[in-house]
Amino acid sequence: MLHSKVSYLGGVCIENRLFWDNGKLREQEQTVDDLSIQRAFNQDGLKILEIQWRKADRGRVKEVEQKFHESGALTHEQRWNKGILTSDATFYLNGQKKSLLIYSLRNGTNVCDVNAYSDKGHLIRQGVYLVKNDSPDRPIDVHRFFDNDGLLQKEQMFDERNRLSRERQFDQQGNLKSDEAVFEDGSRKIYAIIPK
């Protein structure tokens, strides 16, 4: 049984393939110009992982990493720009996006916009976090929560010390039903009286 196969062009390796005992492709690495693509497959021949690398001054930097379910559906995708993580997305098995994290530099601060979705594709949570160790850490600004149909249910506001300072609740029709100040000890005070 063929175990591996290597292809060269002009004395340079452009493709390396490894095979399972059943003859199905197990691993593959291709190089085209300054782009290298690594793929891994399960014993049924379905792709479970793909990583794309770009040649850099010192070695190479990762640009894309994708993970797939055993059914072949994409479940996780991360993207980098010049070695810096820019996005992190997960997906439901029905193909709908489950979550999307967008990393950026805002006013000199590393932040992450976090969005979560229902399996129908509706936005159910949205907020911004400060970034620590390449992960969302402390909440900032306004965070919004929606029901499975995309209707706004709650808003939370965070102060400059990343503490919850105000919370607003909405009814099933999207009308404001409560608006409260939230203090650091957890106590609350009504901001406004909402007419019924």
N, C-alpha and C positions, 0 to 999 in steps of 0.2 A: 504494500500500500504506500502511495505517495505521502510523505510526511511533510515536506516543505519544498518550496519552489522560489528561486530568486531570479529576478530579471535585471539586466544591466543595459545601459545605453552609453556608449562612449567610455566604458570602463567605470561608470558610476551606477550604483544600485538605485533603481527607480521603483522597484516593487519587491516586497518580501511577503510570502504567503505560507501559513501553517495550516495543516488540515487535521480534522478529527479522524479517528480510526474508521469511521463510516464513509470517509472520503469528502465530507462536507467541509467547507472553508471554516477555519477556526479563528485565525487572526490574519490581518492584512495591513501592510503599511506601504503607502504609495507616496512618491515624491514628484511633484510637478513644479519646476522652477524653484521658488523659495517657499512653497507650501508643502507640508507633510501631513498626510491624513492616516490616522490609525483607526482600525475598525476591529471589533470583536464580535463573534457570532456564537449562538448556541448550537447544540448538536443537531438541531433541525435546519440549520442554515440561516436562521433569522438574526438580523443585526441587533445586538444588545447595547453596543457602545460605539461612539465615534468621537474622536478628538482631532482637532485641526491645530497644527502648529505653524507659526510663521518664522522664517529665518531672521535672526537679529544679529547685532554686532557681536554679541557673546552668546553663542549657542542658538536657542530658539525660544519663542514665547508662545504660550497657549492663546488661541483666539476663540475656539468654540469647543464645548464638550456637551454631547448629547447622550442621554440614556433612554433605553427603550424597554417596554414590557415584553414578556415572552410571546405576546401576540403580535409584536411588531410595532405597536403604537408608541409614539414619543411620549415620555413621561417627565423628562427633566432636561432643561437646556440652559447652559451658562455661556456668556460671551464676555470677552476681554478686549481692551484696546491698549496696545503697547504694554501688556502685562498687568493692566489694571482692570478689575472686574467692573463691568458696566451694567449687566443685567442677569437676572436669575429667574427663570420661569418654570413652573410645573404645570402638568396637564392631566385632565381626567382621561380615562380610557376611551371615552366617547369622542375625544379630540378637542373638547372645549378647554380653554385655558383655566387653570385652577388658581394660580397666583402669578404675579409679576412684580419683581423688585427691580427698580431702576436706580443705579448708583450714580451720583454726580457730585460736583463741587459747587456749592452755593455760598456766595459771599465768603470764600476762603475756608468753608467748613464742609467736610464730607457728610453727605446726607443720603438717605435711601427713601424713595417713594415706594410704599408698599400697597399693592392692590390685590384683593382676593375676590374670587368669582364663584358663583354657583355653577352647577353642572349644566345649567341652561344658558350660561354665558353672561348672566347679569352680575354687575358689580355689587358685592355685599360688604366690602370693607375697604377703606381708603385712609391712608395717613402717612406722615413723614416722620422719620427717625434719624437721630444722629448715628453715625457709624462707628463701631469699635471692632477691631480685628476682622474687618471685612464682613461684618454682620450688623443688622439693625439693632440698636441698643436702647437709647432713651427717646421717648416720643416728644415731638415738638409740634407747634402750630395747631391746626384743627384736624381732628380725626372724625370720619363719618362712617356710619353703619347703616346698611340697607337690608330690606327683607329679600327673600328669594326672587321677587319680581322686580327688584331694583328700586323700590320706594324707600326714601330716606326715613329712618326710624330714630336715629340718635346722633348727636354731635357732641364731641368732647374737645375742650380747648385746654391747652397746656401753657403754663407760664414760662418765663425765661429760666427757671430752675427745673424745668421738665416735670412739673407737678400739675396734676389735674386741677384746674381753677374754675371751670364752668362746664355745665352739662345741660343739654337741651334734648327733650324727648318729643317725638311726633306721633300722632295717631295714625290709623290705617289709611286715612285719606291724605296724609301728608301735612296736616295742620299742627302747629306748635301746641303742645299740651302742658309742658312744664319747662321752666328756665331757671336754673339754680346756680348760685355760687357754691363752689366746693373749697373748703379750707383744708389746710395741711393736716389737721387732726381727724379729718373725715367728716366733720360736721358740715351742714349745708344751710343755705339761706336763699329764700326765693328772690330771684332778680326782678321778676315781674309777675303780676297776677294775670293769668291767661283766662279771658272770658270763655265760658262754656257755650 
